[in-house]
Amino acid sequence: MTVIRSVIRGCGGYLPERIMTNDELSKMVDTSDEWIVGRTGIKQRHIAAEGELSSDLGVAAAKQALERAELHPIDIDLVIVATSTPDKTFPSTACTIQALLGMTKGAAFDLQAVCSGFIYALATADSFLRCGDYERILVIGTETFSRILDWEDRNTCVLFGDGAGAVVLEAQRGKGQITDRGILTRKLRSDGRFRNKLHTDGGPSSTGTVGKLRMEGREVFRHAVTNIADVIRDALHDSGLKAADIDWFVAHQANRRILEGTAKKIGLAIDRVVMTMDIHANTSAASIPLALNHLYESGNLKRDQLVLFEAMGGGFTWGSVLARW
C-alpha cells in the first residue's frame, strides 16, 4: 500500500535589516538586558523598515525556499500565508505575495492562528496534498509584530520581532510507514476560553482599529508547557516513537524557559532543541520556519532525520507536526 506524503522540498527565511538590542530597548522602557535575557533568553530582535510590509518579508523568504527546492513560482499550486499582521484587512497577504511572485494560477489565502499559525498552515497544506487537490504548496509565516506593539509596555514590547519563513511542500508517494519522508502526524488544538490571555485590544468589528498586543504572561507560560507537552505526547503515541527518536525539536521561539521545561517534561535531550529566540525574539507565525531555516543553514539538518514542530499561541491555539526531512 502506498500513501501520499507532504515532503518539504525547500525552506527559506528573511529578517529585516534593522536590529534592536536589549540595550536599545532599555532606553525606551524600564528594563535591562539582564532582565530580558534572564526571563526569556532574548537578546535582540529585527524590526521592519518603514514601508516594509509583511508581504515583502514573505516574498523574500518564499524566493529562497523556491530556489532551494529548485522550483519556480509557476510550479506552485497554492499559497498559504500564516500571519496575524496582514498588509491590509483584505485582500489577503497571500494574494499579494502570489502577485509579487508572478503567479497567475492556483489559489492563495491567509490563515490566522497567531503563533500557532505555521503549524495550522502546515496541517492544512498536508490535507490538501494528501487528498490530491494540489501537487505543490508554498507555506509562509510572515509577521511585522512591531506594528501592533505598545512600546511603553515593557512586558510585551521586549518579546517580539519581525521576520518571515517559508517551506515548499510537495506530494510524494510513500509506503505508509514511519520511515517515509514527509509529514507523518499532525495535531491541532484550541481552547477559546483563554482568548483574553493573549490578544489585541482592537479589531475591525469591535473598535475599528488594529489594536495593540496585550498578554497575561504568567498565565500563558503556565498553560504553554502543559499544552505543548500533551500534544507532543499525542504525536509520539500515534507514530509509535519515543522522544529519544526525535532528531530535532523545532518549536515556536517564545521563551527559552518554556522550551527547556517542555523538553524536560517529555524527556527530550536539550541539545536536540533548536533555539533562536536570542537572535530573532518571538516572530509569531514566522518563528518556526525561521528556526527551521537557521537549522538548515547550520548544516546539521540531514536527510531522513525526524523533526518535531510545535507551537502555542493566542486563542489559545496549539499543535504539533512530525515530519521526516
N, C-alpha and C positions, 0 to 999 in steps of 0.2 A: 504494500500500500504506500502511495506517495501522498504528500500534502504540500500545500503552498506555504512557504515561509517568507517573511518580510526581512530581507537581508540588507544590512547597512552597507551601501556601496561606497560612501564617502562622507566625510564630516568637514565642517569649517567653522570659523569664528571670526568675529570682528569686535574690537574695542575702540572707542573714541580716543583721540589723541590726548586730550587733557586728562591729567591725573591729579586727583585731590587727595592729599595725605591727611593723616590724622592731625598732624601739627597744624595744617592749614585750617582744619575744622575747629580746632581748639581756639582759634582767633575769632570764630563766629558764634560759638555756643560754649557753655560751661562744661567742658570735657577735656580729656587729655589722651595722648597716645597710649599711655599705660592703662587707663580706664577702658578704652575701646578694645585694645588687644586682649586684656585680661578677661573680658566678658564675652568677646565674640571671636577673636582671632583675626579680625580685620585690621589691615594696616593702611590700605589705600583703596580708592575706587576711581573708575573712569567716568567722566561727565561729558555728555554730548555737547557739541558746539552749538552756538546759536544758529538756528535754521537747519540743524542736522536732525532728521526725523527717524522714527522707529523703522520706517520703510527703507531709509538709506542704510541703516545698520544691517537690516535683514538682507538687503540685496548684496552687500559686501560678503556676508557670511555664506549666502547661497552660492555666489560665484565660486568661492573657494571650495565648497563642498562638491559642486558640479565638476570642477576641474579635477579634483582628486578622484572622483568617480569616473572620470574620463567620459563625461556626458555633456550634452548641450541643453539649453532650456527647451528646445523643441522636443527633446526626448521625455520631458516630464508631462504627466497626465493630470496631476492635481497638486495644488499648493495649499498647505495648511499652515497658518501662522498662529502661534500661541502668543498672545500679548494682552496685557492689561492697560497698556499705554498706546493705543492706536493713533495714527496720524489724525484721524477725524472720527466722529461718531459713526458716520458712514460716508463713502463706501468703505469696505473692509481694507485693512492694510494689505491683506493677501492679494486683493485685486490690483492694488497699486504696485506691489512687488512683481506680480505677474506681468504688468505692463512695462515696468522698468527693465525686466529681463528680456523683453521682446517676445513673450509668449502670446500666441493668438489662438491656442486650442486648449481644451481641457477645462478645468474648473479651479476656483480658488475661494477660500473662506477663512475667516478668523475663528479662533476658539479661545474662550476666556475661562480659565480656572486658576487664575493668579499664579502663584509659584508652582502649582502642580500642572500648569498649562502644557508644558512639553510632554509630560507623562501622558496626559489625556490625549494630546495630539498624536503621539506615537501609537497609542492603543487604537485610536480612530483610524489612522492610516493602515494599521495592521488589519483591521476589519475589512476595509475597502480592498486591500490587496488579496486577502485570503478568499474573499468571495468572488474574485475575478473581475471586479469592476474596472480596476486600473492595473497598469504594469509597473509604473514608477511614480513615486510621490515624494515631493520636496516638503520636508517638515522643518519649520523655522520657529525659533523662540527669540523674540526681539523686544527690548524694553528701553524706555527713556524714563525711568522712575524718578530721576532728578526733577522732572517737571511736576510731579504730584507730591513732593516732599514739603513739609513745613520746616524750613531751615532754621527755625527758632526752637524746635522740639528736639532736644539732644537725644531723646530715647528712640527716635526713629531716623533722623537725618544721617546719623553716623553709620547706619546699617546697609544702605542701598547704593547701587551704582547702575550705570548704563552699559549695554552691550547686546550682542546677538550671536547666536549659534545656529547651525543648521546641519541636517543629515539628509541624504538621499536614500530612500528605501526602494528596493526592487523585489518584485515577486519572483521567487525561485523555487524549484521543486526540491523537497526534502523527503526523507524516509519516514517521517513521523516519529523520530526518535530524539532523545535528549542530546545526541551528538550532532544533530542538524545545525547548520548555520542559520542565523536569523533570530527573530523574536520567538521565544519558547513559551513564556507566560506573560500575562498582563493582569493587573489587579487595580481596580479603581474604587474609591470610597469617597463619601462626603457625609457631612452632618451639619445641616443648616442652622441648628440650634445655636451654634457658636459663631454665626456670621458677623456679630458685632465685636468679636475679639480682635479681628484684623480686617479693616475695612477702610473705605474712603468716606468722608463726611459730605459727599455730594454726588450728583448724578443727573443725567438729562431729565428724568421724570420726577425727581424729588426736589432738587434745588435749581436745576437748570445750569449748574456749574459742574466742573470736573471734580472739585473737592480735593482735600488733602488726606494723605495716608494717616490712619490712626491705629494704634496697636496696644493691646494689653500684653506686654512682653512675657511676664511670668506665666500667664495662662497659656499662651501659645507654646512656650517652652515645655510646660507640663504635659500638654496633650501631644506634642510632637514626638517625643521619644516613645511613648506608648503606642500611638497610632502607627508610626513608621515601623516599629518592630513587629507589630501584629501583621501588617500587610506583607512584610518581607517573609515572615514565617509561613504565611499562606502560599507565597510564591515557591518557597523551597519545598513545602509539603507536596504541592501539586506536581512539581518537577521531579520529586524523589531525590533531591540533592540536599546537601548539608552546607552550612556556612563555610566550612573549610574548602568546599569545591569552588567557591567564587574566587575568580582571579582579581576582579576589580569591582569596588563599590563606588559608583559614580552617582553621588547624591546631590540634592539641592544644597547649595552652598549658603546657608543662612547663618550658621553658628557652629564654631568648632566644638563646643561642648555638647551640642545636640548630636553631632556625628560620632564623637567619642562615646557618648552614652549609648547610642544605638548599636554601635559595633560591639560594645561590651555586652549589651543585653542579648544579642543574637549569637555571640561567640565568634565574631569575625576579627581576624588579626588586623590591628590598626594600620599596618604597613600596606594593606590592601585597599585602604580608604583614600580616594583622591580628594585632596583639599586645595581649593584655590581661592577661598574667601579672603585670604590675606592680601591677594593682589587684585581681586575682582569685586569684593564685597558681595552682597546679595543682589543679583541681577534678575530676580524673579524667574519668569519663564525662560530666560536666556541662560540661567545658571547651569543647568545640566549639560546642554550642548557645548557651552564654553569649557566646562570641566572635562568633557569628553575630548574636545579639541586639544586641550592642554595635555591630556594623557597621550593622545595620538602623536602630538609633536615632540613629546619626550622620548619617543621610540620604544616605550615599554609596553605598548599595546600590541599584542601579537595575534595573528590569525588563529581562530578556534578557541580563544580564551573566552571565559564566561564573564559577562559584565552585567551587574545588577544596578539598574537605575531606580531612583526613589525620590519622591518629593512630597512635601506637605505645604499647603497654602491657605489663603483666606477662603472661607466658605463654611466650616473647614472643608477642604478637599485634600485628598492624599492618594497615593498609589505607587505601584512599582511595575517595572518591566524588566524581565530577564531575557537577555539575548546572548547568542554566541557570535563573536566577532568574525 
